[in-house]
Amino acid sequence: MLCTWSTGCGNNSQEPRSDATIVRVSENQARDDGDQAPAHLASPPTHPTSAIVKALESGELRNTADDLAFLRQMLQITGTPEASQVLVFSLTSHQDAIIRRDNPRAIYYSDEAYIGYVPGGVIEYSDVDPTVGTGFYVLDQTEEKSPLHLRNTESCLLCHEGGRTEYNRGLMVRSVFVRGNGFPYTNSGSFMVSHDTPMENRWGGWYVTGEHGDIRHMGNVVATDNGENTRASIDRNAGANITDLSPYFNPAKYLSTGSDIVALMVLEHQVEMHNRLTQGGIVVNEQTARSASIAKSLGEEFDPAASDTLQLVIRSRADKILRHMLYVDEITLTNAIHGDEAFITQFRANRREDAAGRSLKDFDLSTRMFKYRCSYMIYTQAFEQMPELLKTAVYERLAAGLKRDSTDELFKHLDADEREAIDTILRQTHAGFAAHVGTPIE
């Protein structure tokens, strides 16, 4: 499962981004109140961890008997949408002692950070440091001491710094065959979930709300044991197209009433994108140091461009990042997805639009997740703070591949019109990309 607690406060000294976020809601994407996006969503902090630390030190964020009020304040401080709430009831996290089907764990997320909450438990918080990977914290709002503080925790690294995350600190979204008591059927295995995972293998142990026609998944239900050497079975029909979770638990214990299918899909893409950005940065930094050390030992001046091994690592990592960034292996939706409009509105509140009103946060949800298949995660700190050598390699291949006449295999799923649209959006909304390709399109 996705765990959301961290090991470090990240870089608290950096200034917020200077390029302004354009907030304009297209008619076909918004709710009636879409133009009234809360300020904390339209202009979220660039460094949410710094915002939490500041709020704790000032006493703005303090103990309260009202857990939901405390949680809501956490979301506001970090610029996290309440409607991003997704719910998991399998016992696969730090707080499994209090998680049940009638007391699931909620996860909320922004573009930069993740917050976990279980009624009766502690707040889990995770940020993404592109130099060391994902960090994990807990914040115990029941502590008597004041001010509160984020407490480092290492226990989550037993899972989150292993083979599934290339032995770097990272996040995971897993789908499991879950028993009625919340424990997984370990002999049945599990699925690591991202946008390339078939729908029928997603969301085992999670609640899922929304309408999706004939599409089936593993959510909302428990599995049946078929014997020691046989995978457990799931009645996927029983968990399909559910829009009301009140038969399972009391929604009043949470900030939102559902576990939105679109929020789940976006979360899965984002988690893997964060992992690839941080893993790429760590590996390239390590190889750069190694290649520089070898050059020094040989009495040679280190030239990154002349190091074949380093260049091979950079190209490999850039390719891995771009494959996910461009949704190369994304599954094709066989039915339209209808989720919570509140999530769509809140998620898009900080979108960056070009002169035609297009953004990388425009949804499709009929055959794929987004209309323009280049990840909005290109705007995040995890991308911006990648090593320059790696970031330049990504820019170079991205700029070349988005040309209308590109023959790059990595871009073959994008037709010429979509490539041109993505190129225009990036030139007009992404300072780094615009600087790399030259003068932005007016």
N, C-alpha and C positions, 0 to 999 in steps of 0.2 A: 504494500500500500504506500501511498504518498505519506511520508512523515514530515512534519513541519516544526522542527526545532533545531537550534543552531550552535556553532562553536566559536563564533567571533563576531565582533560588531562591524566588520568591514571597514571601509575607508570613510571615516566621518568628516574628513577635511575638505572634500571636494565640493565645488560650487554647483548649484543646479544648472541644468542645461540652459543655454541662452536662446536656442531656437524655439520660438513660441509655438504652442499647440493651437491649431485652428479647430474651433468647435462649431460644427454646423451639422444639423441632423437632416438627412435626406428623408423625404416623405415616406418612402417604402421601407425604411429601416427603423422608424421611430414610433414610440407610443404617443398618445395625445400630449403628454407632459414632457416629451423628449427635449424640448428646447430649455427645460428648466433643470439641466443636469447639475447636481450639487458641485460646488467649487472644489471639494476635496477629490472628486472624480475627474473633473475637467482639467485640473492642474495638480495632479498628485505629486508628492515630494519625489525628487530624483533619488534620494537616499532615504528610504523609509526607516532603516535601522537608526540612522542619525536622528530622525524625527522622534522615534520612540525614546531613545536615550535622553534627548532634550526634554521631552514631556515627563519622563520619570524624574529627572534631576530637578525640574522646576516644580514638581508636585501637581502638574496638570493631570497626569495619569496617576491615580492613587487608589488605595483600597476602597472597595464599596461592597455593600451587602447584595447589590443587584448585579449578578454575573452578566446578564445581557447588556446592561448599561455600560459595564466595563468593556465588554467585547465590542460593543458598538463604537465606543470611543477609540479603541485600538484600530478599528477599521477606518475611522475617519482620519486619525493621525497618519496612517500609512497610505491613505488614498485607495482603499480596498473596497470594491463593490459588495454590498450586502447580498445582492442577487447572484453573486458568484458561488453561493453556498452549494456544496455537494456533500452527500452523507454516506458514510461507510459504517457497516455494522459487523464486519468480520474482525476477529481478534488478532490483528496483525500490526499493532502499533504499540507505542510507549505506554499508553493508558488502557491496555486491554483488560485490566482488572475491573473497570467500570463501564466498558462498552458492551452494549447488548442490542438486540433488535429493537427494543423499545427505548434505548438510550444511545443512539448512534453518534459517531464522531463527525463533526462538521469541519469542512475545510473551506476557507475563503482565500482568494488570491487576487493579486494585482499583477501588472506586467513585471514587477520587480521582486515580489515577496509573497510568502504564504503564511497563513495563520490557521492553527487548528484549535478546536474547542470541543470538549465533552462536558455536558452538564454534570457538575459535581467534581470536576477535575481542574487541571491547570491549563493555562494558555500555552500553546506551542507556537513557536515562531521560527521561520526560516528565511534567510536571505541568500543571495548568490554573489560570492566573491570570485571574480574571474581569475584571480591569482592562485587561490587555494581550493576552489570548488565551493560547494554549498556548505553553509554554516547552519548550526542547529542550536536553538535556545529553548528554555522554558521560562515562563513567568508565572509565579504562583501568587495570584491575587488574593489568596486566603492568608498569606503571611501577615503577622502582626507588625513586623518591622516596617518602618517608613523612612525614606522612600523605598518603593519596590525596586527590584533590579532584575535584569535579564540574567539568568543563570546558565552557564555553559553545561551541556550534557554530552557525554561521549557514548552512552549506551546505544544510541541509534546507529552509530557507525558500524556496529556488528553486521548490519544489513546494508547500510548506505555508504560503505566504503569497501565494497567487495567486487566480485566478478561482474555483477549486473551493472556496475557503474565504472568499469575499467579500473577498479581499485583506487579511484579518486572519490571524494565526497560528492554525492549526487542524490537526486530524487528519483522516485519510482512510482508508477501507477501499476498495480497488479490486479489481476482478476483471478479469483480462486473459486474452487468448489467448496462451498461453506456449509457447515452443519447447522442444525437448529440452535445450538448453543454458541454459535459464532466461530468455533474453531474450524480451520480448513481441513478438508480431506487431503492430507499431505501426499498420500499415495496416488492422488489424481493429478498432481502437478498444478501449475498455474500458468498464466499468460502475462507477459510484460506488455503493457498496452500503450500504443501511440496511434497516430493517424493512419498507419498502415495495417493495423490489426483488424481482421474481419469482425463485423459487428457481433456475430454469434459467439465470439470469444471474449467480449468485453463485459465488465461490470459485475462479475461474480463477487458477492459480498458487499455490493453498493446498492443504495436506493437510486432509482432513475424515474424522473417525471417528465412527461412530454408525449407527443404523438408522433409515430413513425411508421404507420401503415403496416406493411407485411414484414418489415425488418424485425429480427428477433435478437435478443441479447440475454445475458445471464443474470441481469439485475433483479432486485426486489424479492427473489425467492431463495429458498435453501435447496441444497442438493440431496439426492437419495443415494445411500451407500449400496453399491452393487457387488461388493465383495473385495477381498484384499488385493487381488490382481486385476481388477477391472475398474476403470475410471468411473467415478460417481456420475449420476445423470441429473440433468436439470430440465424442468418443465418450462421451457422458454416462453410458451404461449401464456402461461399464468402470470408472467411478469411484464407482459407487453402493454404499451399504451396506457400506462397508469398515470393519472394526473392528480390523485388525492392520496396522501400518505397517512392521513389520520387514522385509518384502521390499524396501522403498525405502531404508532407512537403518538405522543402529544406534541404537535408542531409548535405549540406556544412556548416550548422550552428553547426555541431557536429563533434567529432573527428573520428567517424566511420559512415558507411552508413546504418548499420542495427541494429536490435534488436534480436540478435542471439538466436535461440531456445535452443541450448545446454547451452549457458550462462545463460539463464533463468532457466533451469532445475537444473544446479549446484547452482545457487543463492538460489533457494528454499530449496534445501537440506542444504546448508550452514547456512542460517538464522535460521532454526529450530535447527540445531546442536549447533550453538552459544547459542541459548536460553536455550537449555537443559543443556549445560555445566554451564552457569552462574546461572541459576535457581537452579541447583543441588548444586552448591557451596554455594550459599546464604542460602538455606534451611538447609544444613548440618552445616554450621557455626552457624546459629541461634540455632539449636537444641543442638549443642555441648555446646554453652554458657549456654543454659537453663539447660541442664543436669548437667553441672559443678556447676551451682548456687544451684541447688537442693541438690547436694552432700555436698556442703559447708554448707548449712543451716542445714543439718542433722549431721554435724560434721564428715563426712566421706571423705576419700581420693577419688578423682574422677578417675575412671578407665573407659575410653571409651569402652573397650571391655566388661565390665560388665554391661553397661547400655543397657537394652533391648530396650528401646524406641529409643535411638540413633542408635543402630545397625539396627533396623527396618527401620528407615529413610534412613540410608546409603544404605541398600540393595535395597530399593524402588527406590532411585535416581540413583543408579548404573544401575539398570534394565532399567529405562527409558532412560538413556544415551545410553546404549548398544543397545537397540532396534532400535534407530535411527542410531547409528554408524554402525551397521551391516546391515542396509537397510532391516530390517525384514519385514516391511509392504510395501515395494516399489512395485508400480504397474508393471505389465509386459507389455512391449512395443509390440504392435501388428504389427508394421511396423518399419523398420530401420529409424533412425533419421540422417539427413545429415545437419549439421550446417556449420558455418564458420570455416575453417581450421585455420584461424588466431587466433581465440579464443583458439582452442585446443592447438596450439603451445605455445601461451603466457601463458595460464593457467598451462601448464605442465613444464614451464621453470625452476621452482624451485623444481621439483619432487625429491624424494629420492629413488634411485634404489638399489635393491639387486644385488648380483654378477651375476644373470641371466638377469639383465636389466629390472626387473619387478618393478612396483611401484603402490601405491594406487591411482595414478592419471591416470592410463591407462583406456581409455574409451572402452566400449563395443558398446552401442548405437544400438544394434540390438534387444535384448530382455530386456535389462536393461541399466542403466546409466554407471556404471563402471564394469570393468572386475573382480576386486578383491573387494569384498563387505565388506570393512572396511574403514571407512571414513578417508580421508587425514587430517581431522580436528583434529586427534589425535596428530598432530605435532604443533598445534597452542598454543599461550599463554593462551587462554581461557581454554585449557585442562591442560597445564603444571602448571598453577597456581591454579587449584582446590585444596580444602583442602586435605591434605595427606590421611586422613581417607577415603575419597571418591575415590580419585585416586587409592589408593591401592586396594579398593574393585573392581574397574573397571578392573585393571590389573589382579587380581586373577581370576575373572570369565572369562575374555578374554583368559588368558593363558590356563585355564582348558578347555574352550569350543572349542579352536582351535585344540585340540588333535584329531588325526584321529579317535579314538574310542569314542569320546565324545557322550554322549546321552542327553546333555543339550538341552531342547526344543528351547531355544533362537537361537541355531545354526543349527537347523535341515534343514534350507533352503540352507545351504552350504554343498556341498559334501566334502568327505575326501580330495580330491586333492586341492580344493579351500581353505579349512581350513589350510592345510599344506603350501600352497603358501603364505597365509596371515601371518602365523606364521613365516615363513622364512623372508619375507619382513620386518616385525617388528623387529625381532631379529637383522637384519643387518642394519637397518636404524633408529631405535628408541632407544636411550640410556636408557630411563626410563623403557621401556618394557624389553629390554635385561637385565638390571640390576635386574629386578624382577624375570625373569625366569631363570637367571643364565648365563652361558657363551654363548655369541652370536654364531650363526652358522658361521663357517669360509667360 
